[in-house]
Amino acid sequence: MTDAVEEANEILRGKGYKEGQLAVFPTPMASKLLIKGTKIGSPFADAPETVLRTVRDFVPPADELGRHTLTPRELRTCLEKP
């Protein structure tokens, strides 16, 4: 689990996010990770592999996101596409 958190946060840092803006955290439920920060309207929780895929494939670089705030709904919509 810790490896997934570290990997996801490394990806987010590579995309230009500071930890307060967008980061992945473990939850009390061992089967879930949480994406939270000022650049997401409310926390996004899911399985580690889903959170990694979301961070890697659907979270845009910080400079592209600009003043926009992501929503869990936007991210789930991206996950539903083939």
All heavy atoms as an XYZ file, in Angstrom:
632
protein
N       0.825     -1.190      0.000
C       0.000      0.000      0.000
C       0.870      1.256      0.000
O       0.626      2.183     -0.748
C      -0.926     -0.029      1.209
C      -1.856      1.150      1.287
S      -3.258      1.098      0.190
C      -4.176     -0.214      0.921
N       1.892      1.275      0.849
C       2.773      2.437      0.931
C       3.460      2.691     -0.397
O       3.645      3.849     -0.787
C       3.820      2.236      2.049
O       3.133      1.943      3.260
C       4.662      3.465      2.250
N       3.826      1.617     -1.098
C       4.454      1.781     -2.412
C       3.524      2.494     -3.380
O       3.964      3.355     -4.145
C       4.852      0.422     -2.998
C       5.995     -0.238     -2.233
O       6.699      0.472     -1.486
O       6.176     -1.456     -2.385
N       2.249      2.151     -3.354
C       1.275      2.790     -4.245
C       1.120      4.273     -3.901
O       1.031      5.114     -4.795
C      -0.071      2.077     -4.162
N       1.108      4.603     -2.624
C       1.005      5.997     -2.195
C       2.229      6.768     -2.678
O       2.109      7.852     -3.259
C       0.862      6.101     -0.649
C       0.981      7.547     -0.191
C      -0.453      5.497     -0.192
N       3.400      6.212     -2.465
C       4.640      6.869     -2.890
C       4.686      7.033     -4.407
O       5.063      8.096     -4.907
C       5.852      6.080     -2.396
C       6.047      6.166     -0.904
C       7.170      5.284     -0.401
O       7.995      4.811     -1.209
O       7.229      5.068      0.823
N       4.304      5.993     -5.137
C       4.306      6.065     -6.600
C       3.329      7.126     -7.106
O       3.661      7.937     -7.974
C       3.955      4.705     -7.201
C       4.014      4.683     -8.705
C       3.700      3.331     -9.314
O       3.630      2.322     -8.576
O       3.525      3.271    -10.541
N       2.127      7.132     -6.546
C       1.121      8.119     -6.963
C       1.587      9.537     -6.660
O       1.445     10.435     -7.501
C      -0.211      7.829     -6.273
N       2.154      9.750     -5.494
C       2.621     11.089     -5.137
C       3.813     11.517     -5.980
O       3.938     12.694     -6.323
C       2.925     11.175     -3.641
C       1.659     11.257     -2.823
O       0.670     11.846     -3.257
N       1.666     10.663     -1.656
N       4.657     10.581     -6.362
C       5.761     10.900     -7.262
C       5.225     11.340     -8.624
O       5.718     12.300     -9.218
C       6.669      9.681     -7.420
C       7.900      9.946     -8.247
C       8.833      8.750     -8.294
O       9.030      8.099     -7.255
O       9.353      8.466     -9.399
N       4.202     10.657     -9.113
C       3.569     11.035    -10.386
C       2.987     12.443    -10.276
O       3.179     13.282    -11.164
C       2.472     10.011    -10.785
C       3.109      8.666    -11.135
C       1.638     10.544    -11.960
C       2.110      7.514    -11.234
N       2.283     12.717     -9.179
C       1.681     14.043     -8.997
C       2.744     15.131     -8.900
O       2.589     16.200     -9.487
C       0.772     14.051     -7.763
C      -0.529     13.261     -7.911
C      -1.226     13.124     -6.568
C      -1.440     13.906     -8.943
N       3.830     14.867     -8.186
C       4.921     15.850     -8.117
C       5.509     16.087     -9.506
O       5.817     17.224     -9.876
C       6.014     15.388     -7.147
C       5.653     15.592     -5.697
C       6.834     15.343     -4.775
N       7.349     13.982     -4.842
C       6.893     12.960     -4.142
N       5.903     13.127     -3.281
N       7.422     11.760     -4.272
N       5.631     15.016    -10.280
C       6.134     15.137    -11.647
C       5.220     15.966    -12.534
O       5.664     16.561    -13.516
N       3.955     16.012    -12.174
C       2.984     16.821    -12.923
C       2.897     18.245    -12.380
O       2.084     19.039    -12.840
C       1.601     16.157    -12.892
C       1.553     14.868    -13.704
C       0.155     14.301    -13.745
C       0.110     13.087    -14.663
N      -1.250     12.746    -15.047
N       3.725     18.544    -11.378
C       3.808     19.915    -10.884
C       2.970     20.251     -9.671
O       2.842     21.423     -9.311
N       2.393     19.249     -9.006
C       1.551     19.511     -7.836
C       2.370     19.473     -6.547
O       3.228     18.613     -6.382
C       0.422     18.480     -7.727
C      -0.575     18.586     -8.839
C      -0.503     17.739     -9.934
C      -1.587     19.533     -8.805
C      -1.414     17.842    -10.981
C      -2.503     19.641     -9.835
C      -2.409     18.791    -10.922
O      -3.301     18.897    -11.946
N       2.065     20.405     -5.651
C       2.600     20.366     -4.296
C       1.649     19.513     -3.471
O       0.474     19.370     -3.817
C       2.687     21.775     -3.720
C       3.672     22.642     -4.470
C       3.685     24.039     -3.920
C       4.645     24.863     -4.768
N       4.424     26.278     -4.654
N       2.141     18.979     -2.360
C       1.315     18.067     -1.559
C       0.000     18.691     -1.124
O      -1.037     18.019     -1.107
C       2.077     17.577     -0.331
C       1.307     16.517      0.441
C       2.088     15.901      1.569
O       3.308     15.729      1.445
O       1.446     15.583      2.595
N      -0.022     19.961     -0.804
C      -1.265     20.615     -0.391
C      -2.263     20.771     -1.521
O      -3.467     20.869     -1.292
N      -1.778     20.783     -2.751
C      -2.657     20.946     -3.904
C      -3.333     19.640     -4.283
O      -4.537     19.613     -4.557
C      -1.871     21.465     -5.100
C      -1.367     22.870     -4.932
C      -0.515     23.282     -6.104
O       0.378     22.547     -6.540
N      -0.805     24.459     -6.634
N      -2.560     18.573     -4.334
C      -3.103     17.271     -4.730
C      -2.120     16.196     -4.292
O      -0.941     16.235     -4.662
C      -3.285     17.227     -6.249
C      -4.367     16.315     -6.808
C      -5.739     16.654     -6.238
C      -4.417     16.416     -8.316
N      -2.608     15.250     -3.506
C      -1.753     14.174     -3.021
C      -2.600     12.951     -2.704
O      -3.818     13.041     -2.563
C      -0.976     14.618     -1.783
N      -1.923     11.813     -2.612
C      -2.575     10.545     -2.302
C      -2.184     10.145     -0.878
O      -1.022     10.268     -0.481
C      -2.168      9.464     -3.318
C      -2.714      8.102     -2.922
C      -2.662      9.846     -4.710
N      -3.180      9.666     -0.136
C      -2.986      9.283      1.255
C      -3.602      7.913      1.500
O      -4.617      7.566      0.881
C      -3.673     10.291      2.186
C      -3.132     11.683      2.053
C      -3.701     12.575      1.152
C      -2.057     12.089      2.805
C      -3.205     13.863      1.011
C      -1.553     13.369      2.675
C      -2.121     14.258      1.781
N      -3.042      7.149      2.442
C      -3.693      5.891      2.833
C      -4.946      6.204      3.644
O      -5.096      7.312      4.181
C      -2.631      5.208      3.698
C      -1.740      6.295      4.172
C      -1.789      7.385      3.143
N      -5.842      5.250      3.726
C      -7.051      5.388      4.541
C      -7.048      4.286      5.600
O      -6.268      3.339      5.498
C      -8.333      5.257      3.690
O      -8.431      3.906      3.224
C      -8.339      6.214      2.522
N      -7.921      4.382      6.589
C      -8.014      3.298      7.572
C      -8.421      1.969      6.935
O      -8.116      0.911      7.467
C      -9.088      3.782      8.547
C      -9.082      5.262      8.412
C      -8.740      5.523      6.971
N      -9.107      2.042      5.796
C      -9.482      0.822      5.069
C      -8.304      0.433      4.183
O      -7.939      1.175      3.275
C     -10.728      1.059      4.224
C     -11.961      1.336      5.025
S     -13.415      1.779      4.028
C     -13.372      0.625      2.703
N      -7.719     -0.695      4.426
C      -6.509     -1.115      3.713
C      -6.714     -1.237      2.207
O      -5.754     -1.156      1.441
C      -6.019     -2.440      4.276
N      -7.945     -1.381      1.776
C      -8.206     -1.577      0.350
C      -8.459     -0.272     -0.401
O      -8.810     -0.298     -1.582
C      -9.411     -2.501      0.174
O     -10.562     -1.900      0.751
N      -8.282      0.870      0.252
C      -8.587      2.168     -0.380
C      -7.450      3.162     -0.187
O      -6.763      3.165      0.832
C      -9.841      2.794      0.237
C     -11.093      1.969      0.106
C     -11.818      2.300     -1.137
C     -13.164      1.556     -1.142
N     -13.792      1.581     -2.403
N      -7.284      4.016     -1.205
C      -6.415      5.187     -1.125
C      -7.274      6.406     -1.390
O      -8.350      6.304     -1.980
C      -5.289      5.115     -2.157
C      -4.253      4.023     -1.982
C      -3.210      4.100     -3.081
C      -3.596      4.115     -0.620
N      -6.775      7.570     -1.004
C      -7.532      8.798     -1.099
C      -6.720      9.859     -1.828
O      -5.556     10.077     -1.510
C      -7.831      9.270      0.329
C      -8.782     10.412      0.567
C     -10.201     10.001      0.181
C      -8.744     10.797      2.033
N      -7.345     10.507     -2.825
C      -6.742     11.672     -3.473
C      -7.435     12.885     -2.868
O      -8.671     12.974     -2.885
C      -6.975     11.685     -4.996
C      -6.437     10.422     -5.661
C      -6.337     12.928     -5.620
C      -6.803     10.292     -7.138
N      -6.637     13.811     -2.315
C      -7.252     15.013     -1.764
C      -6.283     16.181     -1.869
O      -5.094     16.011     -2.108
C      -7.721     14.809     -0.324
C      -6.647     14.551      0.688
C      -7.268     14.360      2.059
C      -6.192     14.217      3.117
N      -6.749     14.177      4.461
N      -6.833     17.371     -1.709
C      -6.046     18.593     -1.778
C      -6.910     19.738     -2.286
O      -8.106     19.574     -2.537
N      -6.297     20.890     -2.457
C      -7.044     22.075     -2.861
C      -7.455     22.047     -4.330
O      -8.308     22.827     -4.746
C      -6.230     23.353     -2.597
O      -5.010     23.291     -3.339
C      -5.937     23.522     -1.126
N      -6.868     21.153     -5.115
C      -7.182     21.085     -6.542
C      -8.239     20.032     -6.878
O      -8.497     19.739     -8.044
C      -5.908     20.814     -7.360
C      -4.969     21.992     -7.400
C      -5.627     23.128     -8.148
C      -4.702     24.266     -8.434
N      -5.343     25.271     -9.269
N      -8.872     19.462     -5.847
C      -9.988     18.547     -6.065
C     -11.108     18.965     -5.110
O     -10.864     19.216     -3.928
C      -9.583     17.060     -5.902
C     -10.720     16.130     -6.346
C      -9.100     16.752     -4.503
C     -10.298     14.685     -6.568
N     -12.313     19.076     -5.651
C     -13.442     19.604     -4.894
C     -13.767     18.822     -3.637
O     -14.092     19.392     -2.604
N     -13.685     17.517     -3.717
C     -13.874     16.660     -2.550
C     -12.994     15.430     -2.759
O     -12.623     15.114     -3.886
C     -15.348     16.277     -2.375
O     -15.829     15.606     -3.510
N     -12.633     14.741     -1.696
C     -11.725     13.603     -1.824
C     -12.267     12.504     -2.742
O     -13.471     12.303     -2.857
C     -11.583     13.099     -0.386
C     -11.869     14.295      0.449
C     -12.941     15.041     -0.303
N     -11.337     11.823     -3.379
C     -11.625     10.710     -4.285
C     -10.996      9.468     -3.668
O      -9.786      9.436     -3.456
C     -11.001     11.003     -5.655
C     -11.096      9.897     -6.656
C     -12.135      9.858     -7.569
C     -10.130      8.903     -6.725
C     -12.218      8.851     -8.524
C     -10.199      7.885     -7.673
C     -11.248      7.859     -8.565
N     -11.793      8.468     -3.356
C     -11.289      7.237     -2.750
C     -11.586      6.051     -3.643
O     -12.672      5.945     -4.220
C     -11.924      7.025     -1.387
N     -10.596      5.166     -3.755
C     -10.796      3.946     -4.539
C      -9.651      2.985     -4.250
O      -8.754      3.291     -3.465
C     -10.871      4.261     -6.035
C     -11.820      3.312     -6.769
O     -11.714      2.084     -6.570
O     -12.673      3.802     -7.523
N      -9.681      1.850     -4.928
C      -8.633      0.837     -4.786
C      -7.291      1.415     -5.257
O      -7.263      2.282     -6.138
C      -8.995     -0.392     -5.602
N      -6.191      0.943     -4.692
C      -4.878      1.473     -5.065
C      -4.605      1.465     -6.561
O      -4.120      2.464     -7.106
C      -3.901      0.561     -4.324
C      -4.671      0.109     -3.123
C      -6.089     -0.034     -3.606
N      -4.946      0.399     -7.257
C      -4.673      0.341     -8.703
C      -5.514      1.362     -9.472
O      -5.068      1.949    -10.455
C      -4.860     -1.071     -9.271
C      -6.228     -1.673     -9.079
C      -6.452     -2.371     -7.749
O      -5.548     -2.418     -6.896
O      -7.575     -2.867     -7.557
N      -6.723      1.629     -8.999
C      -7.585      2.626     -9.644
C      -7.061      4.033     -9.385
O      -7.044      4.871    -10.290
C      -9.035      2.494     -9.143
O      -9.481      1.161     -9.411
C      -9.955      3.483     -9.818
N      -6.619      4.290     -8.174
C      -6.054      5.605     -7.854
C      -4.784      5.844     -8.670
O      -4.594      6.922     -9.229
C      -5.802      5.741     -6.335
C      -4.966      6.970     -6.027
C      -7.130      5.799     -5.592
N      -3.928      4.842     -8.777
C      -2.715      4.985     -9.598
C      -3.067      5.268    -11.051
O      -2.473      6.151    -11.679
C      -1.857      3.727     -9.506
C      -0.920      3.649     -8.324
C      -0.291      2.268     -8.224
C       0.159      4.708     -8.424
N      -4.011      4.534    -11.589
C      -4.433      4.756    -12.986
C      -5.003      6.167    -13.156
O      -4.711      6.859    -14.136
C      -5.479      3.721    -13.392
C      -5.962      3.889    -14.800
C      -6.876      2.758    -15.226
N      -7.446      3.088    -16.520
C      -8.729      3.049    -16.791
N      -9.603      2.655    -15.890
N      -9.167      3.382    -17.985
N      -5.800      6.603    -12.207
C      -6.400      7.932    -12.260
C      -5.325      9.013    -12.253
O      -5.345      9.927    -13.085
C      -7.358      8.133    -11.069
O      -8.376      7.126    -11.134
C      -7.996      9.508    -11.090
N      -4.381      8.901    -11.332
C      -3.303      9.884    -11.216
C      -2.440      9.884    -12.478
O      -2.096     10.925    -13.021
C      -2.467      9.586     -9.952
C      -1.152     10.332     -9.958
C      -3.267      9.920     -8.705
N      -2.124      8.706    -12.948
C      -1.243      8.574    -14.117
C      -1.918      9.049    -15.406
O      -1.329      9.801    -16.182
C      -0.815      7.110    -14.274
C       0.194      6.878    -15.370
C       0.580      5.415    -15.551
N       0.823      4.700    -14.310
C       0.022      3.755    -13.810
N      -1.073      3.392    -14.436
N       0.317      3.160    -12.676
N      -3.165      8.633    -15.611
C      -3.800      8.821    -16.918
C      -4.781      9.985    -17.006
O      -5.026     10.479    -18.111
C      -4.533      7.541    -17.322
C      -3.604      6.348    -17.466
O      -2.375      6.547    -17.614
O      -4.095      5.207    -17.422
N      -5.362     10.419    -15.902
C      -6.467     11.380    -15.999
C      -6.270     12.704    -15.276
O      -6.999     13.655    -15.542
C      -7.769     10.726    -15.526
C      -8.067      9.439    -16.246
C      -8.221      8.260    -15.555
C      -8.148      9.405    -17.636
C      -8.478      7.068    -16.222
C      -8.396      8.219    -18.306
C      -8.560      7.047    -17.599
N      -5.339     12.768    -14.360
C      -5.057     14.052    -13.711
C      -4.121     14.825    -14.632
O      -3.034     14.350    -14.943
C      -4.422     13.856    -12.315
C      -3.969     15.195    -11.746
C      -5.409     13.176    -11.370
N      -4.538     15.998    -15.090
C      -3.685     16.774    -15.996
C      -2.525     17.421    -15.242
O      -2.588     17.566    -14.015
C      -4.630     17.843    -16.545
C      -5.634     18.033    -15.464
C      -5.805     16.684    -14.818
N      -1.477     17.812    -15.956
C      -0.406     18.558    -15.299
C      -0.968     19.822    -14.647
O      -1.961     20.392    -15.120
C       0.543     18.914    -16.451
C       0.263     17.876    -17.500
C      -1.203     17.568    -17.374
N      -0.322     20.269    -13.583
C      -0.802     21.427    -12.821
C      -0.943     22.665    -13.694
O      -1.923     23.406    -13.565
C       0.129     21.708    -11.646
N      -0.007     22.890    -14.605
C      -0.096     24.094    -15.442
C      -1.269     24.023    -16.415
O      -1.836     25.046    -16.772
C       1.221     24.379    -16.166
C       1.685     23.256    -17.069
O       1.148     22.137    -16.987
O       2.609     23.494    -17.871
N      -1.667     22.829    -16.834
C      -2.849     22.687    -17.696
C      -4.140     22.863    -16.899
O      -5.111     23.412    -17.408
C      -2.876     21.306    -18.363
C      -1.938     21.163    -19.525
C      -2.050     19.784    -20.162
O      -3.134     19.149    -20.103
O      -1.031     19.335    -20.712
N      -4.148     22.392    -15.666
C      -5.345     22.503    -14.828
C      -5.620     23.967    -14.477
O      -6.768     24.395    -14.442
C      -5.189     21.672    -13.556
C      -6.412     21.575    -12.663
C      -7.572     20.886    -13.389
C      -6.083     20.835    -11.387
N      -4.557     24.716    -14.255
C      -4.716     26.141    -13.956
C      -5.579     26.380    -12.733
O      -5.365     25.777    -11.691
N      -6.597     27.234    -12.894
C      -7.481     27.582    -11.771
C      -8.627     26.597    -11.598
O      -9.405     26.703    -10.653
C      -8.042     28.984    -11.975
C      -6.962     30.013    -11.977
C      -7.520     31.396    -12.258
N      -6.731     32.329    -11.486
C      -7.225     33.281    -10.735
N      -8.521     33.476    -10.685
N      -6.432     34.069    -10.061
N      -8.772     25.672    -12.514
C      -9.848     24.672    -12.440
C      -9.635     23.765    -11.233
O      -8.519     23.504    -10.834
C      -9.865     23.846    -13.730
C     -10.925     22.814    -13.779
N     -12.261     23.123    -13.939
C     -10.865     21.466    -13.683
C     -12.968     22.004    -13.944
N     -12.134     20.985    -13.782
N     -10.713     23.296    -10.670
C     -10.667     22.316     -9.590
C     -11.285     21.024    -10.108
O     -12.388     21.048    -10.651
C     -11.452     22.825     -8.363
O     -10.869     24.056     -7.935
C     -11.410     21.839     -7.226
N     -10.580     19.926     -9.962
C     -11.107     18.629    -10.380
C     -12.257     18.211     -9.470
O     -12.347     18.663     -8.328
C     -10.011     17.564    -10.278
C      -8.830     17.696    -11.211
C      -7.714     16.744    -10.777
C      -9.247     17.412    -12.634
N     -13.101     17.339     -9.985
C     -14.138     16.748     -9.145
C     -14.021     15.228     -9.244
O     -13.588     14.699    -10.276
C     -15.561     17.157     -9.591
O     -15.816     16.601    -10.888
C     -15.722     18.661     -9.606
N     -14.404     14.519     -8.199
C     -14.412     13.066     -8.285
C     -15.270     12.569     -9.449
O     -14.930     11.583    -10.099
C     -14.986     12.627     -6.938
C     -14.588     13.717     -6.013
C     -14.724     14.978     -6.850
N     -16.339     13.281     -9.738
C     -17.223     12.880    -10.845
C     -16.481     12.920    -12.186
O     -16.632     12.014    -13.008
C     -18.443     13.790    -10.876
C     -19.449     13.398    -11.902
C     -20.662     14.280    -11.828
N     -21.681     13.773    -12.732
C     -22.870     14.262    -12.820
N     -23.233     15.272    -12.070
N     -23.737     13.758    -13.669
N     -15.695     13.982    -12.399
C     -14.904     14.066    -13.636
C     -13.956     12.873    -13.752
O     -13.813     12.288    -14.822
C     -14.030     15.329    -13.632
C     -14.738     16.611    -13.905
C     -13.768     17.770    -13.784
O     -13.461     18.175    -12.652
O     -13.330     18.257    -14.844
N     -13.295     12.562    -12.656
C     -12.337     11.460    -12.670
C     -13.035     10.126    -12.912
O     -12.551      9.292    -13.671
C     -11.532     11.442    -11.373
C     -10.668     12.688    -11.129
C     -10.017     12.635     -9.752
C      -9.627     12.854    -12.224
N     -14.196      9.927    -12.292
C     -14.946      8.674    -12.505
C     -15.413      8.567    -13.965
O     -15.399      7.479    -14.536
C     -16.160      8.609    -11.584
C     -15.792      8.536    -10.145
C     -16.190      7.222     -9.510
N     -15.735      7.241     -8.120
C     -14.742      6.503     -7.672
N     -14.109      5.684     -8.478
N     -14.369      6.564     -6.419
N     -15.809      9.692    -14.549
C     -16.212      9.691    -15.964
C     -15.051      9.240    -16.841
O     -15.233      8.444    -17.759
C     -16.713     11.084    -16.382
O     -17.845     11.415    -15.572
C     -17.104     11.126    -17.842
N     -13.859      9.726    -16.552
C     -12.674      9.319    -17.302
C     -12.416      7.823    -17.142
O     -12.076      7.135    -18.110
C     -11.437     10.087    -16.826
S     -11.457     11.839    -17.224
N     -12.594      7.302    -15.941
C     -12.376      5.876    -15.691
C     -13.374      4.994    -16.432
O     -13.047      3.854    -16.784
C     -12.473      5.582    -14.186
C     -11.299      6.040    -13.346
C     -11.665      5.998    -11.874
C     -10.079      5.163    -13.623
N     -14.569      5.509    -16.677
C     -15.602      4.713    -17.340
C     -15.386      4.595    -18.837
O     -15.944      3.721    -19.478
C     -16.984      5.324    -17.067
C     -17.393      5.184    -15.609
C     -18.623      5.996    -15.267
O     -19.189      6.664    -16.151
O     -19.020      5.957    -14.091
N     -14.574      5.488    -19.406
C     -14.308      5.425    -20.841
C     -13.351      4.279    -21.134
O     -12.434      4.040    -20.362
C     -13.701      6.757    -21.317
C     -14.649      7.925    -21.198
C     -13.976      9.195    -21.617
C     -14.923     10.374    -21.425
N     -14.266     11.652    -21.722
N     -13.571      3.596    -22.263
C     -12.687      2.457    -22.587
C     -11.259      2.871    -22.903
O     -10.928      3.923    -23.230
C     -13.334      1.846    -23.824
C     -14.379      2.772    -24.286
C     -14.607      3.792    -23.208
